[in-house]
Amino acid sequence: MGPSAWSYGTGLAKLTVKDDGTVEGRIIDRTSFKPARAEAAVPFSGDLSARAAYADTERRTSLHPDVLNDWMPAFLAQLAAPAAQLVRAVGGSRETVYLFDTSREAFAALTVDGDEWNVRQGGPVLIWDAIESAVTAWRNAGEPDITSVRMEVTPTAHGYWIGDQPALRWNHPCPPLSVWSSWDRTSQPRFLGHDSISATATPLPRLRVIDSNPPYTSM
């Protein structure tokens, strides 16, 4: 599973259906697969710099964007900013790393300045701040493996957490009853549009973030 539509930074989840119909479990390993066509992100085209022309804030960041090439930071980035898409662009000898959340009309644009990186952000949510906070908290916790991630799925939200760190808890709301089918004790719950969840360690379909405007806040 992956919290969003990135092609990496995904995990294999083992979940157990509880008596109340909610589902809880943890990530047991990394996994990699090609996203379903319906879930694949539409590639950005056109002038990316124009999409990031009007920034509300600009600052230096201590977090190098290449950290998102690593599996666990990429997974954390998707938990922290589940609607964001990562795009890398090179013009001449200059590289810009973009993160766009089109549902919020928000962006982060990172450019190198000597040995450091600057980040410009615009829109109602600060995408890079959320990612930077998650990765920093993970590092401060000793960089636990992806198998430390626990999760819960309820009719209204997907929750993720690592240990008891408040900065390592995320809640992705989804509309009540829109994806949760009727349930009785003789059958497992189903997610409309997805396969039934199995309690065995088999690859699960991506748990898409149904809410088009998920908050970039921890639980």
C-alpha angles and dihedrals in degrees: 000000000000126000091228141006101288114132094227139025090071132139144208110243129204110199134183124209111229128210092259092057096253120123128226135176144108145261109270101183147346119276137181130203141148111266119244113265092246090054099042114114116247107245116246117245138179127037106346092184089061090057088056099038100113113054125183095198138021128187145139118272128209091206114089110219090225086075085080088069087071118086103235097043088049090053091048091049090057091050092049097043107018097171096049124108122206119225129175120201131183123199114180104318094331122101123201123190113206133192115191129189102189093181089063097029087236130140145176121205120191124195131175120247110186107301094344138067128233123207126204117193134188138175135048095304129050102228099183093044089058093048094044091051093050095048092044092050090048091052091048089052091058098267097277117205124258088260088072091069115104125189144190129198120202132167090267107033151011111231127196131182144167116210117310098311110129090209090057098058125095134181121196109192122212128187114277115259094354095107102017116090128210112285138202133171093259096063141040120252117261131211110222108242093020137079119264114276115252124207090217125090098266127133111273127210113257112278097231119211100248095188107084091205108043114176116247092227136106124251 
